[in-house]
Amino acid sequence: MNERNSSPPVRRGFGGRGRQGMMPTEKVKDARGTLRRFMGYLKPQMWTIIIVILIATLSVIFMISAPKILGRAINLLFEGIISKQLPLGMTKDQAIAMLRNSGRGQIADMIGPLNITPGKGVDFNAIFSLLAILAGVYILSALFHWLQQYLMAGVAQKTVYKLRKDVDTKLTKLPLRYYDNHSHGDILSIVTNDIDNISHTLQQTITQIITAMVTIVGVIIMMFSISGILTWITLAVIPVALIITTLIARHSRKQFFEQWNSTGSLNGHIEEMFTGHNIVKVFNREKDAIETFDKENERVYNASFKAQFLSGLIMPLIRFLNNINYVIVCVFGGIRVANGILTLGDVQAFIQYSRQFTQPISQTASIINTMQSSMASAERVFEVLDEKEETPDTEKAEVLEEVKGHVRFEHVYFRYLPDVPLFEDFNLDVRPAESVAIVGHTGAGKTTLVNLLMRFYEIDSGCITIDGVDTRKMTRDYLRSLFGMVLQDTWFFEGTIKENIAYGKEGATEEEIMKAAKAAYVDHFVRTLPEGYDTIITADTSNISEGQKQLITIARAFLSDPKMLILDEATSSVDTRTEVLVQKAMSELMQNRTSFVIAHRLSTIRNANNIVVVDKGRIVEQGNHQSLMAAHRFYYDLYMSQFSKVSVEEIDHSSPPYR
């Protein structure tokens, strides 16, 4: 029904970004609050997350048991090699005594903890059995890991589905004022880029966090079971890693917020330039558009580079610490093996555990990096969800038993900006089935009157009634269903001509569509197209002319069969011959319907029942064409100015450019 929401202008320069484009670099204002709020979206999936935690625990248990099994296999191999080199029939104690007596005491200390049988050799059957168990452990670990990823994918998508649905619902409840002050590209960036970023983070990081936490706990237990001293050496990495991660994350957080904010700003510029590419070319502003793009692109580049560079420092620094830790563990472990305190298999297993321990620490550092970006996106999404909504519809909404179309504006006050009044004590009485033309200079308040009538904006005081019922006592959906609108700027979705006409009435039959098309003189030119009514209107509607687009929107209004009409210069895009036909069709459509006609070409409204002349939010004249022309006042001057030259000095620039 509503094809263009008229609104007060957002004052911004060429390629400007509105509020979002002018925002300075910011950081996440409340990371804890954002995280706490986001956890609320995960709450319905809590049981699945608990199952994922249990499965992840099993996967990690199998994974951390592998080094122990492998260490046992290495011990069997080492014991077999040593045993084979000792004389058959000698006991372990005799072999150790022999080695000490021959001056090889260090070797004697090494084989002390081993289970050797002199002359026996390597027990390959036992080793193969351990390797088979090891393979089974790895397979089970991988299976449980796949299962946790599968379940977590469901958790992530269900959570993001709810978040995306809430944002979409919220956008339908926001007042027109919000869209006036935010670029479409930035809104699209929040709905797509930011939510996709959250989705990716959810699916990847939660399973990584769970796995990392369980791995750290399990590995610490296994390391302590092997060597307490080596374990404490390994744990010394944690506080250093935490300090490094915290310091870097503190600086990268604000860069991630700026990255997504500037991405939205860039998207807004691209959306504007592609939507109005014809205007850009006509006024030779390609260079300006490219310069603005380069500036916005540079802003994205700088923020992204700083964010990625700072967060990218975490992994190399943590890896450096891990490598130092690895060297220390190897040296101390080798000394303890040489002294007979630990076996070679135990040290090998501990080294694997230390690697497994440092891996989740590095992974956690990477997760923190990713979460900084995600929290910035989440905060932008929550900013939309926290925007002030339209005044809720009354619970006891009134419905008109029979719509007559008696519309009254009674002592209406309204202003877009607090310190700039527009409508002050505005009064208008429109009788049923009356055709009312609203005329005036640009910025006089013509379209604002329609915006208030449709409750796109709420009045500050006074009331607007239809058949004696205050429009605020009706639901917005019901109120807007009473009107059919044909606006100067057309709107289409990508689909067939038939589907676009049918948009005017849910469940419209083909017969009704054809009848509306014929009434609006659409049928003739559509049948000349190769695909007829099945012709696809492209996204940029470049395959049909402006006049044809206007006729289709008029057909849409015919199909909706509204109780009242709002026509905003509905014939401005059609040629003179077509205008005559459309005017005739519109006259038939306006029969027995209250009609509001916003007119710029005054020649089109000479037959209106009542002409309301508006200036600076006030009615300065009212009457039919003949009486207003005879009065030789505002309307007369306005009408005659369209047929004579007017000097620039005569134009009043004092009023703010409201519609």
Order of alpha helices (4+ residues) and beta strands (2+ residues): alpha-alpha-alpha-alpha-alpha-alpha-alpha-alpha-alpha-alpha-alpha-alpha-alpha-alpha-alpha-beta-beta-beta-alpha-beta-beta-alpha-beta-beta-alpha-alpha-alpha-beta-alpha-beta-alpha-beta-beta-beta-alpha-alpha
